[in-house]
């Protein structure tokens, strides 16, 4: 699926849709705007009967942090649905089929760790890694405390920036797996020299999920 996203025309069309949504008002508190997006854990969780490494079934949980900061947005490609909010957020991507969890920019441990503990209380669930978009403290500042709490994590980040506890240095253009999730790495330098965006795919029922860090800001582009 992501190969089609590589086409210039499709990429340009997607960016155009994003720009058309840039004027949408921000919302607080956050709302569930897609079946796979939520700020709360599901009330009822059934133990998956699907074997490990089946096709992922992805859910994204938004974790509010730093309420005096600007927000960032996850973007669902193809239909360009955006989630807008007026504070900074970290993300948990939960593969409900394989019981795997990945964090994206979990910068505030006091906000992120309780949510992680809640998600990991589900039977068989594993926290596999952290994806860091860039080296600013409001994106990577939670890495040390989270790795201390949950050892042996994969920690990915830009090769030319100081990323705490990094285990996988990336330049952009790489593709790798975390569990059954496919991670495509996009080089998007500007906000910082090594800034990365992550495209997570594999769920046949959900378009690829783009986590742009500070390349995109709520209500406008990044810098």
mmCIF file of the C-alpha atoms, coordinates in Angstrom:
data_MODEL
# 
_entry.id   MODEL 
# 
loop_
_atom_site.group_PDB 
_atom_site.id 
_atom_site.type_symbol 
_atom_site.label_atom_id 
_atom_site.label_alt_id 
_atom_site.label_comp_id 
_atom_site.label_asym_id 
_atom_site.label_entity_id 
_atom_site.label_seq_id 
_atom_site.pdbx_PDB_ins_code 
_atom_site.Cartn_x 
_atom_site.Cartn_y 
_atom_site.Cartn_z 
_atom_site.occupancy 
_atom_site.B_iso_or_equiv 
_atom_site.pdbx_formal_charge 
_atom_site.auth_seq_id 
_atom_site.auth_comp_id 
_atom_site.auth_asym_id 
_atom_site.auth_atom_id 
_atom_site.pdbx_PDB_model_num 
ATOM 1   C CA . UNK A 1 1   ? 0.000   0.000   0.000  1.00 0.00 ? 1   UNK A CA 1 
ATOM 2   C CA . UNK A 1 2   ? 2.733   2.454   0.930  1.00 0.00 ? 2   UNK A CA 1 
ATOM 3   C CA . UNK A 1 3   ? 4.351   2.106   -2.480 1.00 0.00 ? 3   UNK A CA 1 
ATOM 4   C CA . UNK A 1 4   ? 1.367   3.880   -3.997 1.00 0.00 ? 4   UNK A CA 1 
ATOM 5   C CA . UNK A 1 5   ? 1.944   6.691   -1.516 1.00 0.00 ? 5   UNK A CA 1 
ATOM 6   C CA . UNK A 1 6   ? 5.423   7.150   -3.012 1.00 0.00 ? 6   UNK A CA 1 
ATOM 7   C CA . UNK A 1 7   ? 3.963   8.365   -6.317 1.00 0.00 ? 7   UNK A CA 1 
ATOM 8   C CA . UNK A 1 8   ? 4.482   12.164  -6.595 1.00 0.00 ? 8   UNK A CA 1 
ATOM 9   C CA . UNK A 1 9   ? 0.930   12.815  -7.769 1.00 0.00 ? 9   UNK A CA 1 
ATOM 10  C CA . UNK A 1 10  ? -0.574  10.857  -4.908 1.00 0.00 ? 10  UNK A CA 1 
ATOM 11  C CA . UNK A 1 11  ? 1.774   12.537  -2.412 1.00 0.00 ? 11  UNK A CA 1 
ATOM 12  C CA . UNK A 1 12  ? 0.862   15.982  -3.745 1.00 0.00 ? 12  UNK A CA 1 
ATOM 13  C CA . UNK A 1 13  ? -2.824  15.171  -3.585 1.00 0.00 ? 13  UNK A CA 1 
ATOM 14  C CA . UNK A 1 14  ? -2.493  14.037  0.016  1.00 0.00 ? 14  UNK A CA 1 
ATOM 15  C CA . UNK A 1 15  ? -0.674  17.211  1.009  1.00 0.00 ? 15  UNK A CA 1 
ATOM 16  C CA . UNK A 1 16  ? -3.354  19.258  -0.704 1.00 0.00 ? 16  UNK A CA 1 
ATOM 17  C CA . UNK A 1 17  ? -6.018  17.555  1.359  1.00 0.00 ? 17  UNK A CA 1 
ATOM 18  C CA . UNK A 1 18  ? -4.023  18.229  4.498  1.00 0.00 ? 18  UNK A CA 1 
ATOM 19  C CA . UNK A 1 19  ? -3.762  21.899  3.638  1.00 0.00 ? 19  UNK A CA 1 
ATOM 20  C CA . UNK A 1 20  ? -7.502  22.045  3.018  1.00 0.00 ? 20  UNK A CA 1 
ATOM 21  C CA . UNK A 1 21  ? -8.079  20.753  6.545  1.00 0.00 ? 21  UNK A CA 1 
ATOM 22  C CA . UNK A 1 22  ? -5.553  23.095  8.172  1.00 0.00 ? 22  UNK A CA 1 
ATOM 23  C CA . UNK A 1 23  ? -8.201  25.680  9.084  1.00 0.00 ? 23  UNK A CA 1 
ATOM 24  C CA . UNK A 1 24  ? -10.343 23.265  11.072 1.00 0.00 ? 24  UNK A CA 1 
ATOM 25  C CA . UNK A 1 25  ? -10.830 24.412  14.683 1.00 0.00 ? 25  UNK A CA 1 
ATOM 26  C CA . UNK A 1 26  ? -8.920  22.633  17.423 1.00 0.00 ? 26  UNK A CA 1 
ATOM 27  C CA . UNK A 1 27  ? -10.836 20.506  19.900 1.00 0.00 ? 27  UNK A CA 1 
ATOM 28  C CA . UNK A 1 28  ? -10.419 19.965  23.628 1.00 0.00 ? 28  UNK A CA 1 
ATOM 29  C CA . UNK A 1 29  ? -10.966 17.511  25.185 1.00 0.00 ? 29  UNK A CA 1 
ATOM 30  C CA . UNK A 1 30  ? -9.860  15.106  22.413 1.00 0.00 ? 30  UNK A CA 1 
ATOM 31  C CA . UNK A 1 31  ? -12.513 13.139  20.615 1.00 0.00 ? 31  UNK A CA 1 
ATOM 32  C CA . UNK A 1 32  ? -12.630 9.735   19.020 1.00 0.00 ? 32  UNK A CA 1 
ATOM 33  C CA . UNK A 1 33  ? -12.864 10.591  15.327 1.00 0.00 ? 33  UNK A CA 1 
ATOM 34  C CA . UNK A 1 34  ? -12.095 7.186   13.859 1.00 0.00 ? 34  UNK A CA 1 
ATOM 35  C CA . UNK A 1 35  ? -12.821 3.663   14.985 1.00 0.00 ? 35  UNK A CA 1 
ATOM 36  C CA . UNK A 1 36  ? -9.118  3.051   15.523 1.00 0.00 ? 36  UNK A CA 1 
ATOM 37  C CA . UNK A 1 37  ? -8.379  6.298   17.415 1.00 0.00 ? 37  UNK A CA 1 
ATOM 38  C CA . UNK A 1 38  ? -9.095  6.863   21.096 1.00 0.00 ? 38  UNK A CA 1 
ATOM 39  C CA . UNK A 1 39  ? -7.793  8.608   24.190 1.00 0.00 ? 39  UNK A CA 1 
ATOM 40  C CA . UNK A 1 40  ? -9.161  5.806   26.345 1.00 0.00 ? 40  UNK A CA 1 
ATOM 41  C CA . UNK A 1 41  ? -8.576  2.078   26.485 1.00 0.00 ? 41  UNK A CA 1 
ATOM 42  C CA . UNK A 1 42  ? -11.458 -0.064  25.201 1.00 0.00 ? 42  UNK A CA 1 
ATOM 43  C CA . UNK A 1 43  ? -13.948 -0.854  27.933 1.00 0.00 ? 43  UNK A CA 1 
ATOM 44  C CA . UNK A 1 44  ? -14.116 -4.492  26.923 1.00 0.00 ? 44  UNK A CA 1 
ATOM 45  C CA . UNK A 1 45  ? -11.062 -6.294  25.623 1.00 0.00 ? 45  UNK A CA 1 
ATOM 46  C CA . UNK A 1 46  ? -11.403 -9.825  24.300 1.00 0.00 ? 46  UNK A CA 1 
ATOM 47  C CA . UNK A 1 47  ? -8.323  -11.986 24.248 1.00 0.00 ? 47  UNK A CA 1 
ATOM 48  C CA . UNK A 1 48  ? -7.226  -12.334 20.658 1.00 0.00 ? 48  UNK A CA 1 
ATOM 49  C CA . UNK A 1 49  ? -7.508  -15.804 19.157 1.00 0.00 ? 49  UNK A CA 1 
ATOM 50  C CA . UNK A 1 50  ? -5.451  -14.747 16.148 1.00 0.00 ? 50  UNK A CA 1 
ATOM 51  C CA . UNK A 1 51  ? -1.968  -16.352 16.013 1.00 0.00 ? 51  UNK A CA 1 
ATOM 52  C CA . UNK A 1 52  ? 1.075   -14.135 16.524 1.00 0.00 ? 52  UNK A CA 1 
ATOM 53  C CA . UNK A 1 53  ? 2.301   -12.231 13.479 1.00 0.00 ? 53  UNK A CA 1 
ATOM 54  C CA . UNK A 1 54  ? -1.119  -12.192 11.845 1.00 0.00 ? 54  UNK A CA 1 
ATOM 55  C CA . UNK A 1 55  ? -2.124  -9.042  9.989  1.00 0.00 ? 55  UNK A CA 1 
ATOM 56  C CA . UNK A 1 56  ? -2.063  -6.166  12.505 1.00 0.00 ? 56  UNK A CA 1 
ATOM 57  C CA . UNK A 1 57  ? -5.251  -4.551  13.745 1.00 0.00 ? 57  UNK A CA 1 
ATOM 58  C CA . UNK A 1 58  ? -4.067  -1.096  14.727 1.00 0.00 ? 58  UNK A CA 1 
ATOM 59  C CA . UNK A 1 59  ? -5.469  1.285   17.318 1.00 0.00 ? 59  UNK A CA 1 
ATOM 60  C CA . UNK A 1 60  ? -3.861  4.639   18.123 1.00 0.00 ? 60  UNK A CA 1 
ATOM 61  C CA . UNK A 1 61  ? -4.196  6.025   21.627 1.00 0.00 ? 61  UNK A CA 1 
ATOM 62  C CA . UNK A 1 62  ? -3.481  9.724   22.125 1.00 0.00 ? 62  UNK A CA 1 
ATOM 63  C CA . UNK A 1 63  ? -1.788  10.669  25.401 1.00 0.00 ? 63  UNK A CA 1 
ATOM 64  C CA . UNK A 1 64  ? -2.060  14.416  26.248 1.00 0.00 ? 64  UNK A CA 1 
ATOM 65  C CA . UNK A 1 65  ? 1.169   15.983  27.495 1.00 0.00 ? 65  UNK A CA 1 
ATOM 66  C CA . UNK A 1 66  ? 2.519   19.482  28.154 1.00 0.00 ? 66  UNK A CA 1 
ATOM 67  C CA . UNK A 1 67  ? -0.789  21.361  28.035 1.00 0.00 ? 67  UNK A CA 1 
ATOM 68  C CA . UNK A 1 68  ? 1.096   24.634  27.511 1.00 0.00 ? 68  UNK A CA 1 
ATOM 69  C CA . UNK A 1 69  ? 2.563   23.375  24.222 1.00 0.00 ? 69  UNK A CA 1 
ATOM 70  C CA . UNK A 1 70  ? 1.292   23.128  20.666 1.00 0.00 ? 70  UNK A CA 1 
ATOM 71  C CA . UNK A 1 71  ? -0.126  19.841  19.437 1.00 0.00 ? 71  UNK A CA 1 
ATOM 72  C CA . UNK A 1 72  ? 0.992   17.490  16.736 1.00 0.00 ? 72  UNK A CA 1 
ATOM 73  C CA . UNK A 1 73  ? -1.268  15.351  14.600 1.00 0.00 ? 73  UNK A CA 1 
ATOM 74  C CA . UNK A 1 74  ? -1.394  11.779  13.383 1.00 0.00 ? 74  UNK A CA 1 
ATOM 75  C CA . UNK A 1 75  ? -2.595  11.699  9.791  1.00 0.00 ? 75  UNK A CA 1 
ATOM 76  C CA . UNK A 1 76  ? -4.444  8.854   8.132  1.00 0.00 ? 76  UNK A CA 1 
ATOM 77  C CA . UNK A 1 77  ? -3.293  8.830   4.538  1.00 0.00 ? 77  UNK A CA 1 
ATOM 78  C CA . UNK A 1 78  ? -5.639  8.377   1.582  1.00 0.00 ? 78  UNK A CA 1 
ATOM 79  C CA . UNK A 1 79  ? -8.720  9.963   3.176  1.00 0.00 ? 79  UNK A CA 1 
ATOM 80  C CA . UNK A 1 80  ? -6.616  12.637  4.926  1.00 0.00 ? 80  UNK A CA 1 
ATOM 81  C CA . UNK A 1 81  ? -8.639  12.510  8.143  1.00 0.00 ? 81  UNK A CA 1 
ATOM 82  C CA . UNK A 1 82  ? -6.848  14.516  10.801 1.00 0.00 ? 82  UNK A CA 1 
ATOM 83  C CA . UNK A 1 83  ? -7.104  14.704  14.567 1.00 0.00 ? 83  UNK A CA 1 
ATOM 84  C CA . UNK A 1 84  ? -6.713  18.277  15.821 1.00 0.00 ? 84  UNK A CA 1 
ATOM 85  C CA . UNK A 1 85  ? -6.087  19.371  19.398 1.00 0.00 ? 85  UNK A CA 1 
ATOM 86  C CA . UNK A 1 86  ? -4.609  22.345  21.222 1.00 0.00 ? 86  UNK A CA 1 
ATOM 87  C CA . UNK A 1 87  ? -1.966  20.594  23.305 1.00 0.00 ? 87  UNK A CA 1 
ATOM 88  C CA . UNK A 1 88  ? 1.002   18.318  22.760 1.00 0.00 ? 88  UNK A CA 1 
ATOM 89  C CA . UNK A 1 89  ? 0.390   14.588  22.569 1.00 0.00 ? 89  UNK A CA 1 
ATOM 90  C CA . UNK A 1 90  ? 2.349   11.370  22.533 1.00 0.00 ? 90  UNK A CA 1 
ATOM 91  C CA . UNK A 1 91  ? 1.034   8.285   20.816 1.00 0.00 ? 91  UNK A CA 1 
ATOM 92  C CA . UNK A 1 92  ? 0.677   4.601   21.511 1.00 0.00 ? 92  UNK A CA 1 
ATOM 93  C CA . UNK A 1 93  ? 0.115   2.345   18.515 1.00 0.00 ? 93  UNK A CA 1 
ATOM 94  C CA . UNK A 1 94  ? -1.504  -0.876  19.696 1.00 0.00 ? 94  UNK A CA 1 
ATOM 95  C CA . UNK A 1 95  ? -1.685  -3.945  17.475 1.00 0.00 ? 95  UNK A CA 1 
ATOM 96  C CA . UNK A 1 96  ? -4.783  -5.603  18.918 1.00 0.00 ? 96  UNK A CA 1 
ATOM 97  C CA . UNK A 1 97  ? -4.304  -8.767  16.841 1.00 0.00 ? 97  UNK A CA 1 
ATOM 98  C CA . UNK A 1 98  ? -0.779  -9.521  18.072 1.00 0.00 ? 98  UNK A CA 1 
ATOM 99  C CA . UNK A 1 99  ? -0.878  -7.645  21.414 1.00 0.00 ? 99  UNK A CA 1 
ATOM 100 C CA . UNK A 1 100 ? 2.087   -5.409  20.596 1.00 0.00 ? 100 UNK A CA 1 
ATOM 101 C CA . UNK A 1 101 ? 2.556   -1.764  21.619 1.00 0.00 ? 101 UNK A CA 1 
ATOM 102 C CA . UNK A 1 102 ? 4.822   0.930   20.147 1.00 0.00 ? 102 UNK A CA 1 
ATOM 103 C CA . UNK A 1 103 ? 5.179   4.485   21.505 1.00 0.00 ? 103 UNK A CA 1 
ATOM 104 C CA . UNK A 1 104 ? 5.820   7.540   19.328 1.00 0.00 ? 104 UNK A CA 1 
ATOM 105 C CA . UNK A 1 105 ? 7.450   10.595  20.965 1.00 0.00 ? 105 UNK A CA 1 
ATOM 106 C CA . UNK A 1 106 ? 6.486   9.695   24.565 1.00 0.00 ? 106 UNK A CA 1 
ATOM 107 C CA . UNK A 1 107 ? 8.070   12.840  25.981 1.00 0.00 ? 107 UNK A CA 1 
ATOM 108 C CA . UNK A 1 108 ? 6.427   13.145  29.410 1.00 0.00 ? 108 UNK A CA 1 
ATOM 109 C CA . UNK A 1 109 ? 6.897   10.015  31.548 1.00 0.00 ? 109 UNK A CA 1 
ATOM 110 C CA . UNK A 1 110 ? 4.398   11.098  34.209 1.00 0.00 ? 110 UNK A CA 1 
ATOM 111 C CA . UNK A 1 111 ? 1.685   11.149  31.541 1.00 0.00 ? 111 UNK A CA 1 
ATOM 112 C CA . UNK A 1 112 ? 2.818   8.212   29.409 1.00 0.00 ? 112 UNK A CA 1 
ATOM 113 C CA . UNK A 1 113 ? 3.837   5.557   31.951 1.00 0.00 ? 113 UNK A CA 1 
ATOM 114 C CA . UNK A 1 114 ? 0.394   5.209   33.630 1.00 0.00 ? 114 UNK A CA 1 
ATOM 115 C CA . UNK A 1 115 ? -1.225  4.771   30.215 1.00 0.00 ? 115 UNK A CA 1 
ATOM 116 C CA . UNK A 1 116 ? 1.399   2.220   29.215 1.00 0.00 ? 116 UNK A CA 1 
ATOM 117 C CA . UNK A 1 117 ? 0.828   0.301   32.448 1.00 0.00 ? 117 UNK A CA 1 
ATOM 118 C CA . UNK A 1 118 ? -2.905  0.285   31.768 1.00 0.00 ? 118 UNK A CA 1 
ATOM 119 C CA . UNK A 1 119 ? -2.432  -1.022  28.236 1.00 0.00 ? 119 UNK A CA 1 
ATOM 120 C CA . UNK A 1 120 ? 0.137   -3.610  29.330 1.00 0.00 ? 120 UNK A CA 1 
ATOM 121 C CA . UNK A 1 121 ? -2.224  -4.989  31.972 1.00 0.00 ? 121 UNK A CA 1 
ATOM 122 C CA . UNK A 1 122 ? -4.037  -6.812  29.152 1.00 0.00 ? 122 UNK A CA 1 
ATOM 123 C CA . UNK A 1 123 ? -3.047  -10.509 28.983 1.00 0.00 ? 123 UNK A CA 1 
ATOM 124 C CA . UNK A 1 124 ? -0.123  -11.206 26.665 1.00 0.00 ? 124 UNK A CA 1 
ATOM 125 C CA . UNK A 1 125 ? 0.468   -7.590  25.695 1.00 0.00 ? 125 UNK A CA 1 
ATOM 126 C CA . UNK A 1 126 ? 4.079   -6.516  25.009 1.00 0.00 ? 126 UNK A CA 1 
ATOM 127 C CA . UNK A 1 127 ? 5.686   -3.074  24.747 1.00 0.00 ? 127 UNK A CA 1 
ATOM 128 C CA . UNK A 1 128 ? 8.242   -3.381  21.942 1.00 0.00 ? 128 UNK A CA 1 
ATOM 129 C CA . UNK A 1 129 ? 9.724   0.023   21.233 1.00 0.00 ? 129 UNK A CA 1 
ATOM 130 C CA . UNK A 1 130 ? 9.847   3.801   20.929 1.00 0.00 ? 130 UNK A CA 1 
ATOM 131 C CA . UNK A 1 131 ? 9.908   5.797   17.694 1.00 0.00 ? 131 UNK A CA 1 
ATOM 132 C CA . UNK A 1 132 ? 11.471  9.246   18.165 1.00 0.00 ? 132 UNK A CA 1 
ATOM 133 C CA . UNK A 1 133 ? 10.963  11.852  15.448 1.00 0.00 ? 133 UNK A CA 1 
ATOM 134 C CA . UNK A 1 134 ? 13.665  14.309  16.571 1.00 0.00 ? 134 UNK A CA 1 
ATOM 135 C CA . UNK A 1 135 ? 15.904  15.370  19.416 1.00 0.00 ? 135 UNK A CA 1 
ATOM 136 C CA . UNK A 1 136 ? 13.886  18.129  21.093 1.00 0.00 ? 136 UNK A CA 1 
ATOM 137 C CA . UNK A 1 137 ? 13.059  17.437  24.725 1.00 0.00 ? 137 UNK A CA 1 
ATOM 138 C CA . UNK A 1 138 ? 9.304   17.710  24.181 1.00 0.00 ? 138 UNK A CA 1 
ATOM 139 C CA . UNK A 1 139 ? 9.568   14.644  21.922 1.00 0.00 ? 139 UNK A CA 1 
ATOM 140 C CA . UNK A 1 140 ? 12.431  12.527  23.305 1.00 0.00 ? 140 UNK A CA 1 
ATOM 141 C CA . UNK A 1 141 ? 12.525  13.696  26.924 1.00 0.00 ? 141 UNK A CA 1 
ATOM 142 C CA . UNK A 1 142 ? 10.741  10.627  28.253 1.00 0.00 ? 142 UNK A CA 1 
ATOM 143 C CA . UNK A 1 143 ? 13.012  8.025   26.687 1.00 0.00 ? 143 UNK A CA 1 
ATOM 144 C CA . UNK A 1 144 ? 15.314  7.520   29.686 1.00 0.00 ? 144 UNK A CA 1 
ATOM 145 C CA . UNK A 1 145 ? 12.582  7.088   32.295 1.00 0.00 ? 145 UNK A CA 1 
ATOM 146 C CA . UNK A 1 146 ? 10.506  4.845   30.036 1.00 0.00 ? 146 UNK A CA 1 
ATOM 147 C CA . UNK A 1 147 ? 13.435  2.578   29.111 1.00 0.00 ? 147 UNK A CA 1 
ATOM 148 C CA . UNK A 1 148 ? 14.396  2.388   32.793 1.00 0.00 ? 148 UNK A CA 1 
ATOM 149 C CA . UNK A 1 149 ? 10.836  1.302   33.569 1.00 0.00 ? 149 UNK A CA 1 
ATOM 150 C CA . UNK A 1 150 ? 10.517  -1.056  30.589 1.00 0.00 ? 150 UNK A CA 1 
ATOM 151 C CA . UNK A 1 151 ? 13.991  -2.439  29.704 1.00 0.00 ? 151 UNK A CA 1 
ATOM 152 C CA . UNK A 1 152 ? 15.095  -3.993  26.395 1.00 0.00 ? 152 UNK A CA 1 
ATOM 153 C CA . UNK A 1 153 ? 13.057  -1.702  24.169 1.00 0.00 ? 153 UNK A CA 1 
ATOM 154 C CA . UNK A 1 154 ? 13.971  -0.835  20.607 1.00 0.00 ? 154 UNK A CA 1 
ATOM 155 C CA . UNK A 1 155 ? 14.508  2.945   20.545 1.00 0.00 ? 155 UNK A CA 1 
ATOM 156 C CA . UNK A 1 156 ? 14.684  4.428   17.046 1.00 0.00 ? 156 UNK A CA 1 
ATOM 157 C CA . UNK A 1 157 ? 15.647  7.986   16.138 1.00 0.00 ? 157 UNK A CA 1 
ATOM 158 C CA . UNK A 1 158 ? 17.666  10.233  13.805 1.00 0.00 ? 158 UNK A CA 1 
ATOM 159 C CA . UNK A 1 159 ? 21.301  9.235   13.348 1.00 0.00 ? 159 UNK A CA 1 
ATOM 160 C CA . UNK A 1 160 ? 22.586  12.817  13.534 1.00 0.00 ? 160 UNK A CA 1 
ATOM 161 C CA . UNK A 1 161 ? 20.732  14.002  16.645 1.00 0.00 ? 161 UNK A CA 1 
ATOM 162 C CA . UNK A 1 162 ? 21.157  13.206  20.330 1.00 0.00 ? 162 UNK A CA 1 
ATOM 163 C CA . UNK A 1 163 ? 18.387  10.729  21.115 1.00 0.00 ? 163 UNK A CA 1 
ATOM 164 C CA . UNK A 1 164 ? 18.442  9.305   24.657 1.00 0.00 ? 164 UNK A CA 1 
ATOM 165 C CA . UNK A 1 165 ? 18.806  5.510   24.849 1.00 0.00 ? 165 UNK A CA 1 
ATOM 166 C CA . UNK A 1 166 ? 18.730  5.113   21.055 1.00 0.00 ? 166 UNK A CA 1 
ATOM 167 C CA . UNK A 1 167 ? 19.354  1.563   19.805 1.00 0.00 ? 167 UNK A CA 1 
ATOM 168 C CA . UNK A 1 168 ? 18.482  2.018   16.117 1.00 0.00 ? 168 UNK A CA 1 
ATOM 169 C CA . UNK A 1 169 ? 19.864  5.086   14.304 1.00 0.00 ? 169 UNK A CA 1 
ATOM 170 C CA . UNK A 1 170 ? 18.032  6.052   11.124 1.00 0.00 ? 170 UNK A CA 1 
ATOM 171 C CA . UNK A 1 171 ? 18.652  8.365   8.171  1.00 0.00 ? 171 UNK A CA 1 
ATOM 172 C CA . UNK A 1 172 ? 15.370  8.004   6.284  1.00 0.00 ? 172 UNK A CA 1 
ATOM 173 C CA . UNK A 1 173 ? 14.516  5.545   3.547  1.00 0.00 ? 173 UNK A CA 1 
ATOM 174 C CA . UNK A 1 174 ? 14.705  2.511   5.829  1.00 0.00 ? 174 UNK A CA 1 
ATOM 175 C CA . UNK A 1 175 ? 11.906  0.016   6.349  1.00 0.00 ? 175 UNK A CA 1 
ATOM 176 C CA . UNK A 1 176 ? 11.732  -2.439  9.223  1.00 0.00 ? 176 UNK A CA 1 
ATOM 177 C CA . UNK A 1 177 ? 9.308   -4.448  11.310 1.00 0.00 ? 177 UNK A CA 1 
ATOM 178 C CA . UNK A 1 178 ? 8.249   -4.046  14.913 1.00 0.00 ? 178 UNK A CA 1 
ATOM 179 C CA . UNK A 1 179 ? 6.242   -7.155  15.612 1.00 0.00 ? 179 UNK A CA 1 
ATOM 180 C CA . UNK A 1 180 ? 3.887   -7.431  12.643 1.00 0.00 ? 180 UNK A CA 1 
ATOM 181 C CA . UNK A 1 181 ? 3.819   -3.670  12.033 1.00 0.00 ? 181 UNK A CA 1 
ATOM 182 C CA . UNK A 1 182 ? 5.775   -2.283  9.082  1.00 0.00 ? 182 UNK A CA 1 
ATOM 183 C CA . UNK A 1 183 ? 7.650   0.958   9.815  1.00 0.00 ? 183 UNK A CA 1 
ATOM 184 C CA . UNK A 1 184 ? 8.720   3.138   6.888  1.00 0.00 ? 184 UNK A CA 1 
ATOM 185 C CA . UNK A 1 185 ? 11.131  5.947   7.788  1.00 0.00 ? 185 UNK A CA 1 
ATOM 186 C CA . UNK A 1 186 ? 10.851  9.292   5.986  1.00 0.00 ? 186 UNK A CA 1 
ATOM 187 C CA . UNK A 1 187 ? 13.578  11.946  6.142  1.00 0.00 ? 187 UNK A CA 1 
ATOM 188 C CA . UNK A 1 188 ? 11.880  15.328  6.662  1.00 0.00 ? 188 UNK A CA 1 
ATOM 189 C CA . UNK A 1 189 ? 14.683  17.750  7.673  1.00 0.00 ? 189 UNK A CA 1 
ATOM 190 C CA . UNK A 1 190 ? 13.721  21.360  8.377  1.00 0.00 ? 190 UNK A CA 1 
ATOM 191 C CA . UNK A 1 191 ? 12.403  21.662  11.936 1.00 0.00 ? 191 UNK A CA 1 
ATOM 192 C CA . UNK A 1 192 ? 15.654  19.895  12.837 1.00 0.00 ? 192 UNK A CA 1 
ATOM 193 C CA . UNK A 1 193 ? 18.422  18.606  10.574 1.00 0.00 ? 193 UNK A CA 1 
ATOM 194 C CA . UNK A 1 194 ? 17.694  14.959  11.191 1.00 0.00 ? 194 UNK A CA 1 
ATOM 195 C CA . UNK A 1 195 ? 13.921  15.084  11.666 1.00 0.00 ? 195 UNK A CA 1 
ATOM 196 C CA . UNK A 1 196 ? 12.128  11.858  10.746 1.00 0.00 ? 196 UNK A CA 1 
ATOM 197 C CA . UNK A 1 197 ? 8.517   10.901  10.139 1.00 0.00 ? 197 UNK A CA 1 
ATOM 198 C CA . UNK A 1 198 ? 7.222   7.362   10.571 1.00 0.00 ? 198 UNK A CA 1 
ATOM 199 C CA . UNK A 1 199 ? 4.683   5.612   8.366  1.00 0.00 ? 199 UNK A CA 1 
ATOM 200 C CA . UNK A 1 200 ? 3.159   2.590   10.109 1.00 0.00 ? 200 UNK A CA 1 
ATOM 201 C CA . UNK A 1 201 ? 1.221   0.083   8.038  1.00 0.00 ? 201 UNK A CA 1 
ATOM 202 C CA . UNK A 1 202 ? 0.174   -3.543  7.836  1.00 0.00 ? 202 UNK A CA 1 
ATOM 203 C CA . UNK A 1 203 ? -3.466  -3.397  8.919  1.00 0.00 ? 203 UNK A CA 1 
ATOM 204 C CA . UNK A 1 204 ? -5.517  -4.285  5.798  1.00 0.00 ? 204 UNK A CA 1 
ATOM 205 C CA . UNK A 1 205 ? -8.550  -2.418  7.169  1.00 0.00 ? 205 UNK A CA 1 
ATOM 206 C CA . UNK A 1 206 ? -6.718  0.859   7.933  1.00 0.00 ? 206 UNK A CA 1 
ATOM 207 C CA . UNK A 1 207 ? -4.732  3.187   5.635  1.00 0.00 ? 207 UNK A CA 1 
ATOM 208 C CA . UNK A 1 208 ? -1.090  3.764   6.623  1.00 0.00 ? 208 UNK A CA 1 
ATOM 209 C CA . UNK A 1 209 ? -0.611  5.950   9.705  1.00 0.00 ? 209 UNK A CA 1 
ATOM 210 C CA . UNK A 1 210 ? 1.791   8.892   9.400  1.00 0.00 ? 210 UNK A CA 1 
ATOM 211 C CA . UNK A 1 211 ? 3.455   10.348  12.505 1.00 0.00 ? 211 UNK A CA 1 
ATOM 212 C CA . UNK A 1 212 ? 5.111   13.594  11.326 1.00 0.00 ? 212 UNK A CA 1 
ATOM 213 C CA . UNK A 1 213 ? 6.452   14.982  14.616 1.00 0.00 ? 213 UNK A CA 1 
ATOM 214 C CA . UNK A 1 214 ? 6.933   18.744  14.290 1.00 0.00 ? 214 UNK A CA 1 
ATOM 215 C CA . UNK A 1 215 ? 6.946   18.693  10.498 1.00 0.00 ? 215 UNK A CA 1 
ATOM 216 C CA . UNK A 1 216 ? 3.199   19.347  10.764 1.00 0.00 ? 216 UNK A CA 1 
ATOM 217 C CA . UNK A 1 217 ? 1.610   21.527  13.428 1.00 0.00 ? 217 UNK A CA 1 
ATOM 218 C CA . UNK A 1 218 ? -2.066  21.901  14.262 1.00 0.00 ? 218 UNK A CA 1 
ATOM 219 C CA . UNK A 1 219 ? -3.619  24.501  11.986 1.00 0.00 ? 219 UNK A CA 1 
ATOM 220 C CA . UNK A 1 220 ? -0.582  24.773  9.728  1.00 0.00 ? 220 UNK A CA 1 
ATOM 221 C CA . UNK A 1 221 ? 2.730   23.397  8.567  1.00 0.00 ? 221 UNK A CA 1 
ATOM 222 C CA . UNK A 1 222 ? 5.786   22.821  10.710 1.00 0.00 ? 222 UNK A CA 1 
ATOM 223 C CA . UNK A 1 223 ? 9.015   24.732  10.432 1.00 0.00 ? 223 UNK A CA 1 
# 
